[in-house]
Amino acid sequence: MEFGQVAVLIALLAALYFRDDHGFLLAALFLTLVTIVVPTVFYPFAVVWFALAKLLAAVVPPVVLGILFFVMVTPLGFVRRMLGRDTLRLRQFKKGRSSVMNDRDHVYTADDLKDTF
């Protein structure tokens, strides 16, 4: 049934794009009737549609996140390296016996838990 609704939407969008052609409006009406009366007609199309969606869901997020990483995070790392920033103190790690962690002597009060953000 969902594929029938998508097909009707595509036919209506095509009717809006091609305003002079009334064939797309008739196709949308026909697809609406078929979707309501005999929705099982769209079952083979729905199987292909959902298989394509599953494939895209597996492929697209890693590609998009990889592109975002190399476009945003990598240049930022290069800029921070050129500026000499070492927030994690990686250059000092295992250079001596002292810790690279910051000591923070702080007594928490009720005001610290209020409006934490």
N, C-alpha and C positions, 0 to 999 in steps of 0.2 A: 504493500500500500504506500510505503514511503517513497519508493521509486516512482510510482504513479504521480504522487504529489510533486516530486521534483520535475518530472516530465511536463506536467501542466505548467509549472512555474517557468520552465525554459520556453515553452510555447508562447506563454503570455509575454515574456520579455522579448521574444522574437517579434511578436505582434506589435509591441511598442516600438521596436526599432524599425521595422518595415511597416509603416503606418498605412500604406496604400494596399498592402496584400492582406486580404481577409482570410486567407487559407490558414494562417497561424491561429486566428481566433477560432475557426472551426476545428482545428486540430486540438486546441486546448479544451473546447467543449466536449469533443469526442473522448479525449483522454480522461476528462473528469468523470464522464459517464462510465467508462470502462473501469476506472479506479473505484467507483462506488459499487457498481454491479458485480464485476468479476475481477477482484484484485489479484487473484492467483495468476492472471495472465502475465503480470510483471515479475513473477518469481525468478525466472532465469536471468532477467536483467538485474534484479536486486542482488543475486548471488555474485555476479560480476562486479556490480557497484560496490558491495561491501568488501570484496576481495581487493579491489583497487584501493579502497579506503584503508584497509589493513596494511597493505604494502606501503602506501604513502605515510602512514603513521609510524612505520618502522624506519623509513628512509629519511624523511624530511627533518625531524628534530635534530639528529646528530649533524646533519649537513648545516642547518641554520646555526646551531650552537657553535660548530666549528668555525664558521665564517665570522660570527660575532666575536669569538675568542681571538682570532687572528686579526680582526679589524680594530677591536677596541682594547683588549687586555694586553696583547703583545706590544703594540706601540707604547702603551703606558709604562710597561716594564722597561722598555728601552730608554724612555725619557727619564724614568727614575734612576736607572743605572748611570746614565750620562750625568745627571745632577749629583750623583754620589749618595743618594738616599739609601739607607740600609735599616729600614724599620724593624725587620726581624733580627737584626744584628748577626747576620749569617757570616760576616767576615771575622767576627770574634768567636764564633762557635768552635770549641775544642782547641783554642789557641793557648789556653792555660787551664788552671784548675778551678778558676772562679766560674760562677754561673753567668749566663747571659740573660737570665730572667730578671725582670725588675722587681725589687722588693717594694712592697706596698704595705705600709703600716697604717691601717685605717680601721677605726672602730665604727661599725655600722650603727646607725640610729634609725628611728622610725621615719625621719624625713628622707632618708636615702631610698626608702621603698615607696614613697609617695611621689607621684608624677615621674616615674622612671624614664619615660620617653619625653 
